[in-house]
Amino acid sequence: MNPIQIVATIGPACAAPETLCAMVSAGMSLARLNFSWGTHAEHGQFIRDVRQAARAVGVTVPIIQDISGPRVQAGSSHTFNAGASVVTEKDRADVAALAPFAIEYVAQSFVASAADVGELRQLLGELGSSSKIIAKIERREALEALDEIIAAADGIMIARGDLGEAVPYETLPFVKKDILLRCNEAGVPAIVATEFLTSMIEHDHPSRADVSDITAAVLDGASAVMLSNETAVGKYPIDAVTVMRTVVDEAQQHASEVLPRL
């Protein structure tokens, strides 16, 4: 059985080369760059540093460029412009700027249809990029077109933060489980994201609720689980990866299905 992969978001808290090396050694499988923040120069340096850390440890750590789509920032929170193109001018500039780095994956925000995935794939083709596309499921329209989106994309990310605003909160665990089931049936890898180890942003140990949440994602069929603020801005990025690796490995001992990998 392939190990569950861990996606860690790169940011100021883990930018030091020695921290990145420790995160790779602790079990970071993929590195996510959040393009809602930062400059092209900053992200380019993150890519170089992650790849150097991976070489030092003797492994490969693919990069995920998470483009922001029609996101509208409002202070510390955000929403999205439902009437705007899913591939924005900012997205086009961001993808073009980092195309020379041959990034392995582009995560597409606020996907509503297979056509949205096709639009991004066309852009990547025009840039000569072979990046694979991870479609983020975070709006109701995506649920209505889920099978078509799964067929069009190379991977799926269940972005529980925004998705939790689109569906009643009490239904979110079951929506997540249904998406994972359909991805597994289609042989498409699926990342479950958002607020797995929120307790470790400020503390060096996880809450019991966080441990249960990670375990549920693994048992429901996740191919990968993702850390966001826990590693990007949290106080304990290395510990967060270590805890995540420990919990997913234990949970996977109780799962029986071979899951698709990124």
N, C-alpha and C positions, 0 to 999 in steps of 0.2 A: 504494500500500500504506500503510495506517495505521501510524504509528510505534508500537512497543511502549510501553505505559504503565509508568510507575514509581510504585509506591506507597511512600511513606516514612512510617515511624512517628514520631509527634511525642512528644517527651519533654524532659527537662531540658537535654539537650545542644544542642537546637536551638530552644529556646523564645524566644530573643531575636528581636525583629522583623527585625533586619537579617540574621540567619541564615536565617530563614524566607524572606525575599525572595531571598536568594542561592540557596537550595535550589530555589525556584520557577524562578528564572532558569536554573538548571543543568539543569532537566528534570523536577522532581517533578510528576507528573501528578495524583496523588491523595494525600490525607493520611489516615493511619490513627491512630485513638485507641484505645489498648489499655486496656479497662475492667477488666482484672485489677488495675490499679494506678490510683492517683489518686482525687481527689474530683470530684464533679459541678462544683464551682466551677472547679477547675483545668482540666477538660476544656472547660468553657464558654469559658474565656479562650483556650485553644488554638484553638478554633473561630473566635473573633473575630479572633485574630491571623493565622491562616492565610488567612482570607478577606480581611483587610486587605492582607496581602502579595500575594495573587493580584491584587487590584485595582491595587496599585501597579505590578505587572509588566504588567498588562493581559490577564490570562488568567483562566480559571475553574479552581479546584482543588476537586473534590468531596471530601467528608468520608466516611470509613468509620468507623462506630462498631462496634468489635470487642468484642462482649459475651462474658463469660467462661464462660457455661454452667455445667455441674456440675463445674467445676474445683476441685481440692483442692490447696492450696498446702502444700508440705512443705519448709521452708527455701528454698533457691535453686532447687529443682526442684518439679515438680507432677505430679499424676495426675488422674483424674476419677472421679466416682461413677457407675458404669455403671447403677446402679439408680434414679438420680434423674431427675426431669424435665429435659429438655434446656433448656427455658425456665424458669429458676429465679426465685425471688422477687427476687433481686438484679438479674437481667436485666430483669425487669418494671419495677423501680424506676429502673434506669439508662436504659432506653428512654423511660420516661415523663418523666424529668427533662430529657432533651435533646430531646424532641419539639418544643418551641417553636423550636429552631434549624433545623428543616426539613432535617435531615441527609439526604444523598443515598442512603447505603447503610448497612445494618446487616449485619455479618458474624456469622453464627451459629455458635458453637463446638460441637463434639462432636455434630453432626447424625448421626442414625442412620437416619432414614427421611424420606420425603416428608411424612408426618404431622407431623414435627417442624417442618418449614418452614411447613406450614399453620398450626401453632399460633402461630408468631411472626407470620405474616401477619395472622392474626385479631387479635392484640394490636395490631399497627400500625394496623389498620383501626379498632379501638375508640378509638385515640388520635387518629384523624384524620390519621395520618402516611402520606405517599406514598413513604417510603423503600423502596428496592429491597433484596432479600435476597441476600446472598452466603453460600452454604452452605459451611462448612469441612469438608473431607474429612480426617479424622484418626483414624478408628477403623474396625475391620474391618467392623462392621455397615454402615457407609456404603458400603463397596466392594460389599457384597452387594446393596445397593439403589441403586446408583449411577445407573442410567438414570432411575429414578423421581425421585431427588433433583435431577438435572440438569433434568428437565422441570418440577419444582416451583419451583426457584429462578431468580433473575435472573442469577446468576453463581456461579462455583465458586472456592474457594480451596483449593489443595493445600498443606495445612499439614504440611510434611515433618518437622517436629520430632516431633509426636505420632504422625503416621502412621508414622514410622520406628520407633516403639516397638510398633506394631500389626502390622507385617509384617517378615519377615527383612530385615536391612539390605541384603543383596546384591540383593534384588528391588525395592527402592524406586525406582531409576531406571526400571524397566520398568512399575511400577505408575503412576508419574507420567506416563509416556508414554502409557499406555492411557487414563488419565483425560483427558489433553489431546486425544487422538484423538476420544474420545466427545463431549467438549465442542465441538470444532470441527465434528463431524458434525451436532450439534444446533444449531449457531449460538449457543452460549452462551459468553460470555467466561470465561476461566479465569486466575486469578492463581497463580503458583508462588511459594511463600514459604519462608522460614527459611534462615538461614546462607549467604546468597549472598556476602557480603563480610565474613565474620568477621575476616579478616586486617586489615581497616581499622578495627576497633574501637580498636586500639592504634597502627596504623601509617597513614601517609598514602599508601600505595600498595597495590595488591591482590596477592595471591599468584597464581601462574599457575593453580593449581587452582581458585581462585574465578572467574577469568576463563573457564576452560573450563566451569565449572558454569553460569554465566550463559548462555554461548553455547549449551550443550546445551538449556537451557529454551526459548530462542528458537527454535532449529531444531526442537524437538519440538512447537512450536505454542502456546506461552504467549501470551496476550493482554497480560499484565502480569507484572512481577516485583516482589517486595517486599523492602524493607529494614526491619529490626526494630531490634535493639540498635545496629546500625551508625549510625543517625541519632538514636535515642532517647537513648542514653547514651554513644555512642562519642565519641572525641576529634576525629573528622574528618567531621562530618555532611555538610558541603558537598562535600568531596572525594568522599565515598562516592556521592552522587547524580551528581556529574560523571563518575566512573568508570563507574558503572552505565549512564548515558546513552551514553557513548562505546562501551562494549562491546556494548550491545544494538543500537545503530545499525549497528555493523560487522557483527554477526551477522545482522541483518535483511537486509542486502544479499545474503546467501547463502540467504535463505528466499524461497519463491515464493508462498506462500498468503496470501490476504487474511484476516486474523483478526478475529473479532468484538471490539468495543470495549465497555468499561463506559460 
